[in-house]
Amino acid sequence: MLLQAGVIFFTAVVPLAAQGIPPNPTPAHANPSPLADTEALSREALVWLAQLIQINTTNPPGNEQAAAKYIAGILEKEGITPEILEVAPGRSAVVARLRSSAISNPSRALLLVAHMDVVGVERARWTVDPFGALMKDGYIYGRGALDDKSMLAANLAAIIALKRSSARLNRDVIFLATDDEEAGGDASIRPLIAKNWDKFAAGYALNEGGEVISKGGKVQYVAVQASEKVSVNVAVIAKGPSGHAAIPTKDNAVVHLAAAVAKIGAYSAPVHFNTVVRRYFEGLAAVSDDEIAKWMHSLETTDRGEHAQRVISDANPQWASMMRDSIAPTLLSAGVRANVIPGEARAMLNIRLLPGDTIDVLLGALSKLVNDPQVRFEVQPNAGLAAPTSSLESDFYAVITKVVSQEFGGAPVLPYQSPWATDSSQLRLHNVQAYGLWPFPVTDEDLARMHGDDERLSVASFNKGVEALLNIVSDFAVTK
Ligand SMILES: [Zn+2]
């Protein structure tokens, strides 16, 4: 299969739109959907993905309206009525709905979410045009190929397959393309919900945030995001007398700030487990090597727990962050001239709280640690809000687990609490059981290109993800 893909794409180093769409490699162990010829559909979806990549939606400024219009055009052609919701000048979301009955029941509805904006590129570091959607060696290259235009194209494929097949739905299925996700600013899902919640209110949602992790050509495990940490920025401010640098004193603000940051940098917040993290490590232990598995099983034991937490934290910084509030100093500023001792020095801490933890408790611990009357902490505005965890007992979580396990050769499916934030927290705050699953099998090497250089997704993975998403949606929303 891979060989075939290589032959097809190896010579085809021209933009996809110009070269026409090559035939897809047939996925191994295909689980065809009752709704659609998934092979033909993913071929169409690959064109949407390519054309979405070619619409530059780098945020800032975003300019998602161009992508919104493109998506609306595709939906209209299929007889699905889209609505473009303007959030800010040049920035819009798109919503479309397939109804299950004349009267909608929002608590049953399924929302398929993906964002249209992408992060910026360092063009000089790319070997291909980041907005060219180049096909090479079985991969599609471009900013957004992973995050999140692939999911956008797959969501489009799902709602279009439902429409074309005239499937009898047991709940409304809503398509939502959001803007300003990467910056989470004034045009993000927060104001969108505030203004337009009635247009996409749902009981369940599928969004980015979880992953299908593949190693050596085999899916190792699937992580379904059910909760996420909460981002809070805190300024550390040291004050002292300003004066002539020729006569230094012990109360120099720069020295006090540096000492405080050094202590904070060496600090590890206490470990707390919740159901999601506990079940994540239990599941991951089953596919990890014996030594790591042993420590994963020991994380909460009384005699070896502390040592196990240290081993697991040292083995992988992401695991360290999943177990505790994390603190990363990110900005430093002080001084106006080389020969003037400044009266103030500042650092910024980006803190990611476990859901349920409060910033006051953590700052209490940090104040005690720093123990310096010249240093104080100041919580910055626009902190993230802690959202409830999505249930691991819901019907939708059961469907996701069942379908992805079938799709990916019986790979274990683990609930996941992401260290990073997604649009899902805003949905969870509105009582949506939102789950994160970006359904395309990826290696760690692929993932390292997300927000990085030469972002790419293999066409075989894309096809498999489209199929998986389609099967999740049809299992949950189509009357059998
Ligand atoms: Zn994203």
Boltz pocket constraint, residues with backbone or C-beta under 6 A from the ligand:
constraints:
  - pocket:
      binder: B
      contacts: [[A, 115], [A, 147], [A, 148], [A, 181], [A, 208]]
      max_distance: 6.0
